[in-house]
Amino acid sequence: MIIDKNFASESLVRLHYLVLILGLIFPVLVISQNKKKEEKSEFKAPQYRNLFKEAGYSQNEIDKKLAKAYYDVFEGSNKVYFEEGDSLGYVSDIKNKDARTEGMSYGMMVAVQLNKKEVFDRLWRWSVKYMQHQDGPREGYFAWSVNPETKKQNSAGSASDGELYFVTSLLFASNRWGNTTGIDYYKEGRRILDNMWKKDGTGNIYNIINTEHKQISFVPEGGGYNWTDPSYHVPAFFEIWALYAKDGHEQFYKECADVSRQFLHKATHPITGLNSDYTEFTGEPHPTPWMPPGFRYDSWRVPMNIAMDYAWYGKDKKWQEEYASKFQNFLRSKGLDTFEDQFNLDGSKPDFILQAGSVKKLRHSIGLVATSATASLVNKDKKSIDFVHAVWNAKLEPYEDCYFDPYYDGLMYLFSLMHLSGNYQIINPAVK
Protein backbone atom coordinates (compact mmCIF):
# COMPACT_ATOMS: atom_id res chain seq x y z
CA MET A 1 0.00 0.00 0.00
CA ILE A 2 1.38 3.37 -1.00
CA ILE A 3 0.86 6.25 1.47
CA ASP A 4 0.88 9.84 0.28
CA LYS A 5 3.46 11.52 2.54
CA ASN A 6 1.77 14.91 2.28
CA PHE A 7 -1.57 13.40 3.25
CA ALA A 8 0.05 11.55 6.15
CA SER A 9 1.79 14.69 7.33
CA GLU A 10 -1.44 16.72 7.19
CA SER A 11 -3.29 13.94 9.02
CA LEU A 12 -0.70 13.89 11.79
CA VAL A 13 -0.93 17.64 12.12
CA ARG A 14 -4.75 17.41 12.34
CA LEU A 15 -4.46 14.60 14.87
CA HIS A 16 -1.99 16.64 16.90
CA TYR A 17 -4.36 19.62 16.98
CA LEU A 18 -7.30 17.37 17.78
CA VAL A 19 -5.45 15.88 20.76
CA LEU A 20 -4.41 19.36 21.85
CA ILE A 21 -7.96 20.69 21.64
CA LEU A 22 -9.41 17.68 23.44
CA GLY A 23 -6.73 18.06 26.06
CA LEU A 24 -7.83 21.63 26.64
CA ILE A 25 -11.56 20.94 26.50
CA PHE A 26 -11.78 17.89 28.75
CA PRO A 27 -10.03 19.52 31.72
CA VAL A 28 -12.34 22.50 31.32
CA LEU A 29 -15.32 20.17 31.26
CA VAL A 30 -14.03 18.29 34.27
CA ILE A 31 -13.30 21.55 36.12
CA SER A 32 -16.75 22.87 35.17
CA GLN A 33 -18.45 19.70 36.35
CA ASN A 34 -16.44 19.68 39.55
CA LYS A 35 -17.30 23.34 40.12
CA LYS A 36 -20.99 22.55 39.74
CA LYS A 37 -20.61 19.71 42.20
CA GLU A 38 -18.83 22.03 44.63
CA GLU A 39 -21.56 24.66 44.24
CA LYS A 40 -24.22 22.05 44.90
CA SER A 41 -22.35 20.61 47.85
CA GLU A 42 -21.46 24.05 49.27
CA PHE A 43 -24.90 24.20 50.89
CA LYS A 44 -25.78 20.96 52.58
CA ALA A 45 -29.25 20.50 54.00
CA PRO A 46 -28.98 21.30 57.73
CA GLN A 47 -29.19 18.49 60.24
CA TYR A 48 -31.32 20.06 62.95
CA ARG A 49 -30.03 18.73 66.25
CA ASN A 50 -32.41 17.89 69.05
CA LEU A 51 -30.15 18.92 71.91
CA PHE A 52 -32.79 18.08 74.50
CA LYS A 53 -32.77 14.49 73.29
CA GLU A 54 -28.96 14.47 73.34
CA ALA A 55 -29.23 15.69 76.95
CA GLY A 56 -31.27 12.63 77.87
CA TYR A 57 -34.89 13.80 77.67
CA SER A 58 -37.42 11.62 75.86
CA GLN A 59 -39.16 12.78 72.70
CA ASN A 60 -42.49 12.65 74.51
CA GLU A 61 -41.15 14.93 77.26
CA ILE A 62 -39.70 17.31 74.67
CA ASP A 63 -42.96 17.50 72.71
CA LYS A 64 -44.86 18.26 75.90
CA LYS A 65 -42.34 20.92 76.97
CA LEU A 66 -42.61 22.73 73.63
CA ALA A 67 -46.41 22.43 73.50
CA LYS A 68 -46.70 23.86 77.02
CA ALA A 69 -44.41 26.78 76.15
CA TYR A 70 -46.53 27.59 73.10
CA TYR A 71 -49.71 27.28 75.18
CA ASP A 72 -48.37 29.56 77.91
CA VAL A 73 -47.33 32.31 75.47
CA PHE A 74 -50.26 32.11 73.05
CA GLU A 75 -53.22 30.61 74.92
CA GLY A 76 -52.73 30.40 78.70
CA SER A 77 -53.79 32.69 81.53
CA ASN A 78 -50.68 34.84 81.04
CA LYS A 79 -50.76 34.80 77.23
CA VAL A 80 -49.51 37.68 75.09
CA TYR A 81 -51.53 36.76 71.98
CA PHE A 82 -55.08 38.07 71.65
CA GLU A 83 -57.65 37.53 68.92
CA GLU A 84 -60.02 40.17 67.56
CA GLY A 85 -63.19 39.19 65.73
CA ASP A 86 -63.10 36.51 63.06
CA SER A 87 -59.81 37.32 61.38
CA LEU A 88 -57.43 39.49 63.43
CA GLY A 89 -54.97 38.95 66.26
CA TYR A 90 -52.03 40.68 67.92
CA VAL A 91 -49.13 40.04 70.28
CA SER A 92 -48.85 42.52 73.13
CA ASP A 93 -45.87 43.64 75.17
CA ILE A 94 -48.03 43.51 78.28
CA LYS A 95 -45.75 45.53 80.57
CA ASN A 96 -45.52 48.38 78.03
CA LYS A 97 -49.15 48.09 76.93
CA ASP A 98 -48.43 48.09 73.19
CA ALA A 99 -48.18 45.85 70.15
CA ARG A 100 -44.76 46.00 68.50
CA THR A 101 -43.50 44.91 65.11
CA GLU A 102 -40.93 42.89 67.04
CA GLY A 103 -43.62 40.83 68.79
CA MET A 104 -45.97 40.66 65.80
CA SER A 105 -43.26 39.35 63.48
CA TYR A 106 -41.90 37.00 66.16
CA GLY A 107 -45.40 35.64 66.58
CA MET A 108 -45.62 35.06 62.83
CA MET A 109 -42.28 33.25 62.83
CA VAL A 110 -43.43 30.99 65.67
CA ALA A 111 -46.68 30.32 63.83
CA VAL A 112 -45.10 29.40 60.49
CA GLN A 113 -42.46 27.23 62.16
CA LEU A 114 -45.08 25.33 64.18
CA ASN A 115 -47.62 25.24 61.32
CA LYS A 116 -50.22 27.48 63.01
CA LYS A 117 -51.69 29.03 59.86
CA GLU A 118 -54.70 30.73 61.42
CA VAL A 119 -52.55 32.46 64.05
CA PHE A 120 -50.11 33.59 61.34
CA ASP A 121 -52.89 34.97 59.15
CA ARG A 122 -54.55 36.82 62.03
CA LEU A 123 -51.26 38.46 63.02
CA TRP A 124 -50.47 39.47 59.47
CA ARG A 125 -53.91 40.97 58.82
CA TRP A 126 -53.68 43.01 62.05
CA SER A 127 -50.18 44.19 61.11
CA VAL A 128 -51.36 45.35 57.68
CA LYS A 129 -54.48 47.02 59.03
CA TYR A 130 -53.02 48.93 61.96
CA MET A 131 -49.25 49.08 61.45
CA GLN A 132 -48.36 49.13 57.76
CA HIS A 133 -48.10 52.47 55.97
CA GLN A 134 -50.08 52.31 52.74
CA ASP A 135 -48.75 55.48 51.14
CA GLY A 136 -46.28 58.33 51.57
CA PRO A 137 -42.51 58.10 52.13
CA ARG A 138 -42.96 55.18 54.56
CA GLU A 139 -45.15 53.11 52.22
CA GLY A 140 -44.72 49.38 52.85
CA TYR A 141 -42.98 49.93 56.19
CA PHE A 142 -44.61 49.48 59.63
CA ALA A 143 -45.18 51.69 62.66
CA TRP A 144 -43.12 49.89 65.28
CA SER A 145 -45.51 50.52 68.20
CA VAL A 146 -49.32 50.63 68.25
CA ASN A 147 -51.78 50.90 71.14
CA PRO A 148 -53.88 47.73 70.79
CA GLU A 149 -56.84 49.31 72.54
CA THR A 150 -57.15 52.57 70.61
CA LYS A 151 -55.27 51.32 67.50
CA LYS A 152 -53.34 54.60 67.56
CA GLN A 153 -49.75 54.44 66.34
CA ASN A 154 -47.45 55.41 69.23
CA SER A 155 -44.70 55.95 66.69
CA ALA A 156 -44.97 56.06 62.91
CA GLY A 157 -41.31 55.09 62.48
CA SER A 158 -40.02 51.59 61.89
CA ALA A 159 -37.62 49.36 63.82
CA SER A 160 -35.64 47.52 61.16
CA ASP A 161 -35.81 44.10 62.81
CA GLY A 162 -39.59 44.10 62.46
CA GLU A 163 -39.39 44.34 58.67
CA LEU A 164 -36.58 41.74 58.70
CA TYR A 165 -38.78 39.18 60.47
CA PHE A 166 -41.94 40.10 58.55
CA VAL A 167 -40.27 39.43 55.19
CA THR A 168 -38.60 36.18 56.28
CA SER A 169 -41.74 34.76 57.89
CA LEU A 170 -43.81 35.66 54.80
CA LEU A 171 -41.32 33.88 52.51
CA PHE A 172 -41.51 30.83 54.76
CA ALA A 173 -45.32 31.00 54.77
CA SER A 174 -45.30 31.10 50.97
CA ASN A 175 -43.14 27.99 50.92
CA ARG A 176 -45.19 26.15 53.54
CA TRP A 177 -48.77 26.99 52.60
CA GLY A 178 -48.60 28.36 49.06
CA ASN A 179 -50.18 31.64 48.01
CA THR A 180 -53.73 30.67 47.12
CA THR A 181 -55.35 30.17 50.52
CA GLY A 182 -56.50 33.74 51.15
CA ILE A 183 -53.19 35.59 51.47
CA ASP A 184 -50.53 35.79 48.78
CA TYR A 185 -47.63 35.59 51.21
CA TYR A 186 -44.96 35.95 48.56
CA LYS A 187 -46.62 39.04 47.10
CA GLU A 188 -46.88 40.61 50.56
CA GLY A 189 -43.21 39.91 51.31
CA ARG A 190 -42.16 41.31 47.97
CA ARG A 191 -44.24 44.42 48.55
CA ILE A 192 -42.18 45.20 51.65
CA LEU A 193 -38.91 44.55 49.81
CA ASP A 194 -39.88 46.41 46.65
CA ASN A 195 -40.89 49.45 48.70
CA MET A 196 -37.71 49.12 50.76
CA TRP A 197 -35.61 49.47 47.61
CA LYS A 198 -37.47 52.65 46.64
CA LYS A 199 -36.43 54.44 49.83
CA ASP A 200 -33.70 56.87 48.79
CA GLY A 201 -33.78 59.37 51.66
CA THR A 202 -36.89 61.19 50.47
CA GLY A 203 -38.70 62.36 53.59
CA ASN A 204 -35.62 61.18 55.53
CA ILE A 205 -36.69 57.54 54.98
CA TYR A 206 -34.19 54.93 53.84
CA ASN A 207 -33.71 51.26 53.07
CA ILE A 208 -33.70 49.18 56.28
CA ILE A 209 -30.22 48.07 55.15
CA ASN A 210 -27.56 50.75 55.04
CA THR A 211 -26.60 50.09 51.42
CA GLU A 212 -23.13 51.60 51.77
CA HIS A 213 -22.16 49.42 54.73
CA LYS A 214 -24.40 46.45 53.78
CA GLN A 215 -25.63 46.26 57.37
CA ILE A 216 -29.09 46.50 58.83
CA SER A 217 -29.79 49.92 60.32
CA PHE A 218 -31.16 50.62 63.78
CA VAL A 219 -34.06 52.46 62.16
CA PRO A 220 -34.44 53.26 58.45
CA GLU A 221 -34.75 57.00 58.94
CA GLY A 222 -32.80 59.99 60.13
CA GLY A 223 -29.57 59.41 62.02
CA GLY A 224 -30.66 55.89 62.99
CA TYR A 225 -29.82 54.83 59.44
CA ASN A 226 -26.13 55.32 60.24
CA TRP A 227 -25.66 52.88 63.12
CA THR A 228 -26.94 49.45 64.06
CA ASP A 229 -28.08 46.96 66.69
CA PRO A 230 -26.07 43.70 66.81
CA SER A 231 -29.19 41.71 67.69
CA TYR A 232 -30.69 42.75 64.33
CA HIS A 233 -27.85 40.95 62.56
CA VAL A 234 -29.39 37.64 61.50
CA PRO A 235 -27.19 36.52 58.57
CA ALA A 236 -29.26 33.38 58.08
CA PHE A 237 -32.28 35.52 57.13
CA PHE A 238 -30.34 37.35 54.42
CA GLU A 239 -29.42 33.93 53.00
CA ILE A 240 -33.16 33.14 52.90
CA TRP A 241 -33.86 36.39 51.06
CA ALA A 242 -31.14 35.56 48.53
CA LEU A 243 -32.74 32.17 48.00
CA TYR A 244 -36.46 32.94 47.93
CA ALA A 245 -37.14 36.69 47.52
CA LYS A 246 -36.25 36.59 43.79
CA ASP A 247 -36.23 40.39 43.58
CA GLY A 248 -32.97 40.80 41.68
CA HIS A 249 -30.90 41.63 44.77
CA GLU A 250 -29.70 38.10 45.50
CA GLN A 251 -25.98 38.90 45.39
CA PHE A 252 -26.44 41.93 47.64
CA TYR A 253 -28.26 39.84 50.27
CA LYS A 254 -25.50 37.21 50.21
CA GLU A 255 -22.96 39.95 50.74
CA CYS A 256 -25.03 41.33 53.63
CA ALA A 257 -24.99 37.90 55.26
CA ASP A 258 -21.19 37.73 55.00
CA VAL A 259 -20.79 41.31 56.24
CA SER A 260 -23.00 40.53 59.26
CA ARG A 261 -20.85 37.55 60.16
CA GLN A 262 -17.70 39.66 60.03
CA PHE A 263 -19.42 42.47 61.93
CA LEU A 264 -20.22 40.13 64.83
CA HIS A 265 -16.50 39.30 65.11
CA LYS A 266 -15.86 42.98 65.81
CA ALA A 267 -18.95 43.70 67.92
CA THR A 268 -18.33 40.98 70.55
CA HIS A 269 -15.79 41.36 73.36
CA PRO A 270 -12.67 39.21 72.81
CA ILE A 271 -12.79 37.71 76.32
CA THR A 272 -16.43 37.76 77.52
CA GLY A 273 -18.17 37.48 74.13
CA LEU A 274 -20.55 40.26 75.25
CA ASN A 275 -21.74 42.94 72.82
CA SER A 276 -23.30 46.34 73.27
CA ASP A 277 -27.01 46.77 72.55
CA TYR A 278 -26.17 49.46 70.01
CA THR A 279 -23.03 49.85 67.91
CA GLU A 280 -21.46 51.66 65.01
CA PHE A 281 -21.08 49.69 61.79
CA THR A 282 -17.50 49.09 62.91
CA GLY A 283 -18.74 47.14 65.93
CA GLU A 284 -17.68 49.88 68.35
CA PRO A 285 -20.34 50.70 71.00
CA HIS A 286 -22.77 53.48 70.09
CA PRO A 287 -23.88 55.59 73.05
CA THR A 288 -27.32 57.19 72.93
CA PRO A 289 -28.92 59.99 74.98
CA TRP A 290 -31.11 57.42 76.72
CA MET A 291 -28.56 54.67 77.40
CA PRO A 292 -24.77 54.18 77.68
CA PRO A 293 -23.17 51.17 75.97
CA GLY A 294 -23.70 47.79 77.59
CA PHE A 295 -25.01 44.24 77.23
CA ARG A 296 -28.75 44.47 77.94
CA TYR A 297 -32.09 43.10 76.74
CA ASP A 298 -31.58 43.44 72.98
CA SER A 299 -28.22 41.70 73.27
CA TRP A 300 -29.76 38.52 74.66
CA ARG A 301 -30.75 37.66 71.08
CA VAL A 302 -27.21 37.62 69.68
CA PRO A 303 -26.19 34.10 70.85
CA MET A 304 -29.48 32.74 69.49
CA ASN A 305 -28.94 34.41 66.11
CA ILE A 306 -25.40 33.07 65.90
CA ALA A 307 -26.62 29.58 66.81
CA MET A 308 -29.25 29.81 64.06
CA ASP A 309 -26.69 30.80 61.45
CA TYR A 310 -24.37 28.02 62.62
CA ALA A 311 -27.13 25.39 62.37
CA TRP A 312 -28.63 26.59 59.09
CA TYR A 313 -25.56 27.57 57.07
CA GLY A 314 -22.34 26.85 58.97
CA LYS A 315 -20.28 29.34 56.96
CA ASP A 316 -18.38 30.76 59.94
CA LYS A 317 -18.08 27.72 62.19
CA LYS A 318 -14.61 28.24 63.66
CA TRP A 319 -15.28 31.74 64.94
CA GLN A 320 -18.83 30.89 66.06
CA GLU A 321 -17.55 27.94 68.10
CA GLU A 322 -14.94 30.16 69.74
CA TYR A 323 -17.61 32.79 70.47
CA ALA A 324 -20.01 30.27 72.03
CA SER A 325 -17.26 28.93 74.27
CA LYS A 326 -16.22 32.41 75.46
CA PHE A 327 -19.79 33.56 76.01
CA GLN A 328 -20.92 30.52 77.98
CA ASN A 329 -17.68 30.37 79.97
CA PHE A 330 -18.22 33.98 81.00
CA LEU A 331 -21.79 33.33 82.16
CA ARG A 332 -20.67 30.18 83.98
CA SER A 333 -18.06 32.27 85.82
CA LYS A 334 -20.94 34.37 87.17
CA GLY A 335 -22.80 31.26 88.35
CA LEU A 336 -24.85 29.08 86.02
CA ASP A 337 -27.95 29.52 88.18
CA THR A 338 -27.31 33.11 89.24
CA PHE A 339 -25.80 35.15 86.36
CA GLU A 340 -27.52 38.49 85.94
CA ASP A 341 -28.96 39.94 82.75
CA GLN A 342 -27.02 43.19 82.17
CA PHE A 343 -23.27 43.77 82.03
CA ASN A 344 -20.57 46.14 80.94
CA LEU A 345 -18.77 44.56 77.99
CA ASP A 346 -15.82 43.50 80.16
CA GLY A 347 -18.24 41.57 82.35
CA SER A 348 -18.39 44.00 85.26
CA LYS A 349 -21.64 45.17 86.84
CA PRO A 350 -23.09 48.25 85.09
CA ASP A 351 -23.83 51.51 86.88
CA PHE A 352 -26.76 52.08 84.52
CA ILE A 353 -29.55 49.50 84.72
CA LEU A 354 -32.17 49.52 81.96
CA GLN A 355 -35.72 49.36 83.28
CA ALA A 356 -38.11 46.60 82.25
CA GLY A 357 -41.49 48.31 82.32
CA SER A 358 -41.57 50.01 85.74
CA VAL A 359 -38.98 47.68 87.29
CA LYS A 360 -35.31 48.67 87.47
CA LYS A 361 -33.39 45.67 88.74
CA LEU A 362 -30.79 43.12 87.73
CA ARG A 363 -32.09 39.56 87.80
CA HIS A 364 -31.41 36.03 86.54
CA SER A 365 -33.81 36.44 83.61
CA ILE A 366 -35.32 33.44 81.90
CA GLY A 367 -34.93 35.19 78.53
CA LEU A 368 -31.13 35.17 78.81
CA VAL A 369 -31.13 31.71 80.41
CA ALA A 370 -32.96 30.57 77.29
CA THR A 371 -30.93 32.28 74.59
CA SER A 372 -27.61 31.43 76.25
CA ALA A 373 -28.63 27.76 76.09
CA THR A 374 -28.91 27.93 72.30
CA ALA A 375 -25.16 28.59 72.20
CA SER A 376 -24.78 24.94 73.24
CA LEU A 377 -25.71 24.10 69.63
CA VAL A 378 -22.39 25.75 68.73
CA ASN A 379 -20.14 25.08 71.74
CA LYS A 380 -18.06 21.92 71.25
CA ASP A 381 -17.42 21.59 74.99
CA LYS A 382 -19.57 18.75 76.34
CA LYS A 383 -20.09 20.53 79.65
CA SER A 384 -22.12 23.18 77.79
CA ILE A 385 -25.03 20.76 78.05
CA ASP A 386 -25.48 22.25 81.55
CA PHE A 387 -27.04 25.31 79.90
CA VAL A 388 -29.55 23.02 78.16
CA HIS A 389 -30.55 21.47 81.49
CA ALA A 390 -30.83 24.97 82.95
CA VAL A 391 -33.37 26.15 80.38
CA TRP A 392 -35.22 22.83 80.64
CA ASN A 393 -35.65 23.42 84.38
CA ALA A 394 -36.52 27.12 84.03
CA LYS A 395 -40.12 28.13 84.62
CA LEU A 396 -42.01 30.86 82.79
CA GLU A 397 -43.69 32.26 85.87
CA PRO A 398 -43.46 35.30 88.20
CA TYR A 399 -40.35 35.86 90.32
CA GLU A 400 -40.53 36.06 94.11
CA ASP A 401 -40.81 39.85 93.82
CA CYS A 402 -43.82 39.33 91.47
CA TYR A 403 -41.97 40.62 88.38
CA PHE A 404 -43.10 38.73 85.29
CA ASP A 405 -42.53 39.29 81.58
CA PRO A 406 -44.50 36.74 79.56
CA TYR A 407 -43.79 38.79 76.41
CA TYR A 408 -40.03 39.17 75.90
CA ASP A 409 -38.91 36.47 78.33
CA GLY A 410 -41.70 34.27 77.01
CA LEU A 411 -40.85 34.69 73.33
CA MET A 412 -37.11 34.21 73.94
CA TYR A 413 -37.93 31.07 75.95
CA LEU A 414 -40.21 29.70 73.23
CA PHE A 415 -37.76 30.46 70.42
CA SER A 416 -34.98 28.76 72.36
CA LEU A 417 -37.03 25.61 72.98
CA MET A 418 -37.77 25.51 69.26
CA HIS A 419 -34.06 25.79 68.39
CA LEU A 420 -32.93 23.25 70.98
CA SER A 421 -35.55 20.69 69.94
CA GLY A 422 -34.77 21.03 66.23
CA ASN A 423 -38.07 22.78 65.49
CA TYR A 424 -36.75 26.09 64.14
CA GLN A 425 -35.87 25.34 60.53
CA ILE A 426 -35.42 26.66 57.01
CA ILE A 427 -38.83 26.15 55.39
CA ASN A 428 -38.36 25.16 51.77
CA PRO A 429 -41.18 24.79 49.22
CA ALA A 430 -42.96 21.46 49.37
CA VAL A 431 -41.60 18.97 46.85
CA LYS A 432 -44.34 18.20 44.32
N, C-alpha and C positions, 0 to 999 in steps of 0.2 A: 504493500500500500504506500502510495506516494503522498507525503504531507506537504502542503504549501507552507513554506517557512514564514512568509508574511502573515498568512492567516493564523498560524500557530502563535506567532508573536503577538498579534492583535488580541487573540483569545486569552493569552496569558495576562496581557495588560488589563483586559476587561475583568478577568477573574480576580486579579490583584485588587482592582478598584471595588469589585463586588464584596470581597472579603473585608476590605477596609471600611466600606460603608456599613456592612452588617456588624462589623466590630464596633462601630460608633453607635449604631442604632440600638443594638441589643442591650448594651449597658444603660443607655438612656431609658429604654423600656423597663429594664429591671429596676433602675433607680426610681422611675416614675411609679412603678407598681409598689415598690417598697415604701415610697413616700406616702402613697395612698393608704397602705396598711398602717403606717405610723400615725397618719392623721386619724384613721378610724380607731386605732388603739389608744390614741392620746387621751380620749375621754372614755373611761371604762364605767359601766353602770355601777353606781355606788352600792356597796354592801352595807345596808343600814343595820348597825349593831344594836342589839337589845342588851344594853349594859346592866339593866336590872336582872335579866336572866343570867348573865355572866356573874352577877353578884350573888346568885343563889336563890332568887325568888322564882316562884312558879309562874307559868304563863297565865294561869287563872288569877293569881294574886295581882299580877301586873295589869291585866285587863280591868280588874275591879278598881285598882288604884287610879287608873286613868279615867275610867267612867265616873268615879266619885269626884275627881277633880273637875271634870267637865260639868257635872251636875252642880257642884258647889258654886262655880263661877257663873253658869248660865241659867240654872233653874232653882237652886236652893233658896233657903231663907235669907241668905246674905248675897244673893246673886247681883251681878252688875249689868245683866242683859234684861231689857224690858221690851215687850211687844206693844205695838199700837195698832188697833184695828185689825183688818184682815191681811195687811200686806207690809207693815212697817215694823221696824225694831231698832233699838239703839243700845250701845254700851255706855254706861255712865261712870265717870270718875266720881264716885259717891262723895268722897271727902271734899272735893272741890265743886261739887254740884254742877258739873257740865259734861257734855259729850264731846270727845276730842277725836280728831282724825287718827291719832295714835291708837286709841281704843277701838274705834270703829273698824279700822283696817286690820288690827290684830284679831278682832273678832271674826272678820271675814277669812283671815288666814287659818284660824282654828277651824272654822266651819268647812272650808274646802279641803283641808287636810283630813278631817274626820268625817267627810261626806255628809255634812248637815246642810243640804241645799236650801231648805226653807229659811233657816237662820241666815245663811249667806245672802239670799235674795232680799230678805227684810232689811238687813243692815245696809245693803247697797242702795235700795230704794230710798231709805231715810237719808243716807249720805247725799244722794243726788238732789233730793227735795229740799233739804234744809242747809246743806253745807256747800254744795258745788256752785260756783259762779257760772252763770249761763251766758254772760256777755261781758263786755268791757275788757280792760287790760288783764284782769285775772281770769278770763274765761277758761273753763276746764279745770282750774285749780279749786281748792276747798278752803273754807274758813276753818281754822284749826280748832276753834272752841265755840260751841253753841249751847245755849241754855235749853235743856230738853223740855222744860215746862212751858216757857214762853216762845220757844223756837227762835229767839233773837240771837244773832251772831255776836258773841262777846268780842270777837276779833275777826276782821275780814281776811287778814293775812294767813298765809299757809306756813305749816311746819313741814319741811321737805321730806321727813320720814313718812308722813302720812301718804303723800303721793307715791312714794317708793313702794309701800306695802299695798296700796290700792291697785296699782298697775300689776304687781306680781301676783296678787291673789286673783285678779280678773283673768290673767293669762292662764293660771292654773285651773280656774273655773271653766274656761273655754275648753281646755284639754280634757277635763274630767266629765263635764256634763254636755258639751256641745253648745251651740249658740241658737238653738231653735226651740227652747223650752220656756220662752217668755222674756228672757234677757239675752241680748247678743253681747256676751261677756267680752269677746275679742274686740268688737266695735267700741265698747265703752272704754276698754283699756287703751286702745289706739287713740281715742278722742283725747284722753289725758295727755298722752305722749305727743300727738300732733300739735296740740295747743301749747305744750311745753316748748316745742321747738320754734314756735312763733314768737316767744317772749324774747325781745331784743333790748329791753331796758325802757321801752315805752311805758310811761306811767310809773317808772321805777320798779317794774316787774321783770324778772329774769327767769331763765331756765332753772329748774331745781338743781341742775348740775352746773357748777362753775366751769364753763367750757374751756377756759384758758388752763385751769389747773386739773381738769377732768376729775373733780371731786364734788361730792354732794355738798350743797351749801346748807348753812344753818336754817336760813329762810331765803326764799327766792325773791327777795326784794330789799331795796335799800342797802345799808352797810352789811346786813346779814348774809348777803350774797358772797362776801369776801372772806368768810371764815367758816368753820365747820364744827360738827359734833361727832367725835369718834364712834359713838354708838349708832350713828346713821350709816356708817360704812359697812355695808353688807355685800361684799364682792360677789357672793353666790347669786344674789338677785340680778346683778348686772349681767351675769352669765346667762340667766334665764331670759332677760330681755334680748340679748344677742341671739338667742336660740329661737324665741317664739314671737317677739314683737313684730318682726318682718316690716320694719318701717324705714329701712335704708340706712340705719345708723348702727348696724351690727358691729363693725370694726371699732367704732367709738366706744360702745358699751364694753367690749372686751378689754379695751385699753383702760377704761374706768375701773374695771375689776382688778386689773394688774396694779394700777396706781393706788387703789384702796389697800391692797395687800402691802405694798411698800410703805404707804402712809402709816399703817398700824405698827410697823417696825419702829418708826420714829416717834409715834405718839405714846408708846408704852415705856414705862421706866425700866432701865436696864437691869435693875436688881429686883424690884417688887412686882413688875409687870403692870402696875397701876397706870391709868391714864386720866387726864383731866376731862371733865364733862365737856368743856369747850376748848377748841384749839385753833391755831392758825393752820393753813394748808401745809405748813412745814412740820406740823406735829407739836410745835411749841404751844404751851398753854395760852389761852386767850382769856384775859380777865374781862369782866363785864361790870357795869355799874351796880348790878344787883348781886354779884357773886364773885369771890376770888377763885382762882384755879383750885381744883381738887377733885378727888374721886368721890362722886356722889351718885344719886339715883340713876341718872342717864347712863353712867358708866357701867352699871351692873350688866347691861346688855352686851358689852363688848366680848366677854369670854364666850357667851352663847353664839354670837355672830361668827366668831372665829371657829368655834366647834362645827357650826353649820357648813362653813366653807371647806373645812378640813374633810368632813364626811361626804359632802356632795362633789367636790372637785379635786381636792388634794393637790393643788398646784404650788403650795408653799409649806409643805409638810415639816421640813426641818425647823424652820423658824417657829411655826405654830406649836410644835412639840416643845421647843425650848421655852416659849411663852407660857404654855399651860403649866409646865413644871415650875417656873418662877412664880407665877401667880398663885397656884395652889400652895406652894411651899410658904409663901408669905402669909397667906391666910392661916395656914396650919400653925405658923409661929405665933399667931395671935390667939390660938385656941380654936380647935375645930368646932367646938360647940359654943364658943363665946365671941368670935371675931365680930367687930362692929361694922357698920355699913357705910361710913364715910372716913376718908383718910386724906392727908397730904400725900403727894406722889411718892415721897420717900418712906411712907408707911407710918409716919408720926400722926398723932391725934390733931385734928384741925381746930383752930380757934373759932372759925366760922362753921356753924352747923346749919344746914339747909332744912327749913321746916317741911314737914309733911302735913298738909292741911293746917291745923292750928297747933300741931305738936312739934316741938323743937327739941329733939333728943336723939342721941346715938342709941342704936339697938342692934341686936342680932337678928336682922330682918330675913324673913323667909324668902323674899325675892332674890337676895344675894346668895343665900344658902342654895337656892335652886339653880341660878345661872352659873355659880361657881362649880356646881356638880357636873354641868355639861362639859367643862374642860377635861373631865376624866375620859371623854371620848378621844381626846388628843394626847393626854399625858401617858407616856409609856411606863411610868412607874406604877407597879402593881398596887402600892399602898394608896394610890389615888382613889381606889374603890371606896375608901372611907367616906369621901364626899358623896358618893352615890347612896351609901347607907344613911348618911345624914339627911339628904333630901327625902329619902323614903320615910324616915321617921318624923320628918317635920309635919306640923299640923297647921292647916289654913284656918286659924281661929284667933280670937282676940288674945292679946298679951295680958299679963297680970294687971297692968295699969289701964286696961280696957282699950288700948290703941288697937285698931284693926284696919287693914287696907285690903279689902277683897278685890279691888281693882288692879292696882299695879303689882302688888305682891301676888295676887291671885293669877294674873295673866302670865307673869314671869314663872310662877310655879307650874302652871298648866303647860306652857311652852316647853319647859325643861323636862317634864314628864314625857311629853311627846317625843322630844329628841332622844332621851335616854332609853325609851322603849322601842325606838326605831319607827315611830309613827309621824315623823316630820320629814317629808320626802319631796323630791322633785316629782311633779305630776306631769307625766308625758301624755300625749294623746293616746286614746285607746287604740290598740291594734285591731284593724278591721279584717 
